[in-house]
Amino acid sequence: MNNSTTTISNLGARIGSEMRKYAPLMILIGLLIFFSIISPNFMTSRNIIIIIRQVSFAAISAVGVIFVMIAGGIDLSIGSQIVMTNIVLAIMLVDWNLPLGVAIPLTLLLGTVLGTINGLLSVVLNVHPLIITLGTASIYKGLGYIFAQSRNIMGFPDSFRWFGQGYIGPVPVPIVIMITIALIGSFILTRTYFGRFVFALGGNEEAARLAGVNINGMKVLLYAMCGFISGITSVLLLSRVFAGQTATGQGLEFDALTAALLGGVSFKGGEGTIFGLMTGILIIGVLNNAMQLASFPDFSQNVVKGAVLLVAVGFDVYQKSAKAKETVKKVAA
Amino acid sequence: MDTKIVLSLKNITKKYPGVLALDNVSLDFLEGEIHALLGENGAGKSTLIKAVAGAINLDGGIIHVGGQDYQHMTPHHSRSLGVEVIYQEFNLVPTMSAAENIFLGDRVSTNPLVDYGTMRSKAREIFDLFNVDINPNALVRELSPAQKQIVEIAKAVSKNVKILIMDEPSAPLSVSEVEHMFEIINQLKQKGVTVIYISHRLEEVFRISDRVSVMRDGQYVATKLTKDTDRKELIRLMVGRELKETYPPRSNLPGEIALEVKNLTGNGDQDISFSVRKGEILGISGLVGAGRTELAMLLYGAAPIESGEIWVDGERVRMRSPRDAIQQKIGLLTEDRKGQGLFLEMGVGWNISFPIVRRLSKYGVVDTKTEKDITGQYRQRIDIKTPSMEQRVINLSGGNQQKVVLAKALAAESEILIFDEPTRGIDVGAKQEIYHLMCELADNGNAILMISSDMQELLGMSDRIIVLCEGKLAGEVQNEQFSQDYILDLASGTH
């Protein structure tokens, strides 16, 4: 391979990877422009905050999921974890009258335990985490229903409102927490050795093992982290809804996964950024909001969301095969 | 012997990145002959089969078969001409029955539904022909390797095979099973089937073949009538590369014992004892499946040790995980670079620093400045050719990928380095560089274990060679006793 083709193909690869990085952002900007033209109520600061607050809950959980996904796993149980932890927190606050300072840490601990169970099962049974978390999702959700006993649990202390309904300055608390967690997540992923281990695990598990990474420990830790973060989401959601219902959290994993895939996280692991994830989640938020503004019926919103997920996955596969072709061409040159 | 040519290869050329896998190979095969194809690893035998089977696109040359010339063969076409290949990894569906596998993709009768009755009786017919007792209804996953082999042959026979290519068919079989396979092959021969038999067990070649062709480094070397040649000549043809590779001279004499292994058992290996000194290159020889890579994995803590001891620098150490090995400054360069050594989608620098990235971190945050210094240093020292340290490893040539693997081990400050097939699949120039680096490392006082199937390389590089055979230590050969024949004898268990 001579020098000039090297530079040209490098340039090509670079443009390709830049495109890949910014494609979700382009889509988001395109949607923003489109909807602000067709709907004058769309591009107001009030509406934008509504959009972000709406997705902030799924976004927080998605940060946990993206760690698992980059490491080559998946967690379908986060929505169901929230169903359960949400009810347990409600029971602790209302039935048992526990103070916030005790109930909230216990909720986070419970979330961590649920995640740890996912991790341990996937390591011990050595079954694809898709199946493991599908199973635990059913269990967690079922336990949530059992604990709730068909009640709508109400009567929380007013101080509990702050987490889901409060503001810090002009910004709603869930958004502040979302941004904080996203920044911490991004920092861990890009700047720490732990982050590199995560990428290594998804990129080539065997090579990671031979390089001395405790892969089983890492897996358990990542699922535990994912559970902990969904515990945070659960606290925020209960405070926002202000009633303990089994409906809370259901299907949240769908938005989180769609956002991750939209944002360039590969199903196979080994790649992904928090920036892409946040772009993905905003795309979902914008679509949701615009459809509500345009008073689409609820069910057609499901159709659009499903289509968006398929487009995201299709795009991922297309990128992969384009990349493969590009590599083959380069090798042939 | 009938002299009708059934398959003729003319100037077949195939390039892979950095390697000329087939270089103008021309070769004829006759009707009803058993034609052995010999060559070391990387000689181009497998590529040649794939060319005939239509599994790869050629960069040049013509395949003449069935009375016609083909520049581009497809798998479908090749099969319709009666070419069947039995690869080393069986091509069977484990969850289906033997009969179903044999007739997979074929309609055995005009019945629009699957006609299991006809299928079974036809399968039975073929098995009877071979004089074997396999239940056509048995699931393939429940069959022994030898029985699977026979199902593969039966599959080929059911498709009216004219040219049967067998890639290392004896590898998974026991001695008596090999005998039985030979009987079947001879039967096919009587029927006029041409059998192309690939093996590196010379005894088998002499037992079964009519003619034998030798390949080396992607080139055709010679074809001999088996009865007119001998073992010595074939070995010379296989390995005799006219000083194309030179092995750098070494200065230092071996020092203290760096690694000692006592009665090590596990991972399929049994009771293995040896030692290697600082500044020494210890070669590890053996046939495929002799347990060499398995030994490397044991030493590296990547496979559980059942019994035995490992001593590093005079102290007994525990190897429970690769982390223990890395702590003892043992580095492993795996045979399967892409599968076990590299993160292909990640950058060069990222890969090199990966094993030490934890050490390079303060409060968990990677010190990227020191990282750049270190990775840059190794890039320079072993001359990794890459446009940048961010370049993804997948885009590098095989030789440079191997250097990245080496840089990884060196960055981890390994003092005992295990090279598993260090030059497999890399071109001659890069091989030379790797040899020089290995010698330099040894001269600097590192202990090196080198596993290689390339006999010439092993003899040229090693100070001492241990030979494994079927998971056991078959012998140890000192430099002054180095001889290819002796080592091959030890490795094949005939000594």
HADDOCK unambig.tbl for C-alpha pairs under 7 A between the chains (distance, minus, plus):
assign (segid A and resid 191 and name CA) (segid B and resid 365 and name CA) 5.58 0.50 0.50
assign (segid A and resid 191 and name CA) (segid B and resid 366 and name CA) 5.91 0.50 0.50
assign (segid A and resid 192 and name CA) (segid B and resid 364 and name CA) 5.24 0.50 0.50
assign (segid A and resid 192 and name CA) (segid B and resid 365 and name CA) 4.12 0.50 0.50
assign (segid A and resid 192 and name CA) (segid B and resid 366 and name CA) 5.18 0.50 0.50
assign (segid A and resid 193 and name CA) (segid B and resid 357 and name CA) 5.86 0.50 0.50
assign (segid A and resid 193 and name CA) (segid B and resid 358 and name CA) 5.53 0.50 0.50
assign (segid A and resid 193 and name CA) (segid B and resid 361 and name CA) 6.75 0.50 0.50
assign (segid A and resid 193 and name CA) (segid B and resid 364 and name CA) 6.02 0.50 0.50
assign (segid A and resid 193 and name CA) (segid B and resid 365 and name CA) 6.35 0.50 0.50
assign (segid A and resid 193 and name CA) (segid B and resid 366 and name CA) 5.85 0.50 0.50
assign (segid A and resid 200 and name CA) (segid B and resid 343 and name CA) 6.89 0.50 0.50
assign (segid A and resid 203 and name CA) (segid B and resid 343 and name CA) 5.89 0.50 0.50
assign (segid A and resid 204 and name CA) (segid B and resid 343 and name CA) 5.84 0.50 0.50
assign (segid A and resid 206 and name CA) (segid B and resid 340 and name CA) 5.38 0.50 0.50
assign (segid A and resid 207 and name CA) (segid B and resid 340 and name CA) 4.34 0.50 0.50
assign (segid A and resid 207 and name CA) (segid B and resid 341 and name CA) 5.05 0.50 0.50
assign (segid A and resid 207 and name CA) (segid B and resid 342 and name CA) 6.21 0.50 0.50
assign (segid A and resid 210 and name CA) (segid B and resid 302 and name CA) 6.80 0.50 0.50
assign (segid A and resid 210 and name CA) (segid B and resid 322 and name CA) 5.55 0.50 0.50
assign (segid A and resid 211 and name CA) (segid B and resid 322 and name CA) 6.67 0.50 0.50
assign (segid A and resid 211 and name CA) (segid B and resid 355 and name CA) 5.36 0.50 0.50
assign (segid A and resid 212 and name CA) (segid B and resid 322 and name CA) 4.90 0.50 0.50
assign (segid A and resid 212 and name CA) (segid B and resid 323 and name CA) 4.18 0.50 0.50
assign (segid A and resid 327 and name CA) (segid B and resid 395 and name CA) 6.87 0.50 0.50
assign (segid A and resid 331 and name CA) (segid B and resid 17 and name CA) 5.82 0.50 0.50
assign (segid A and resid 332 and name CA) (segid B and resid 17 and name CA) 6.61 0.50 0.50
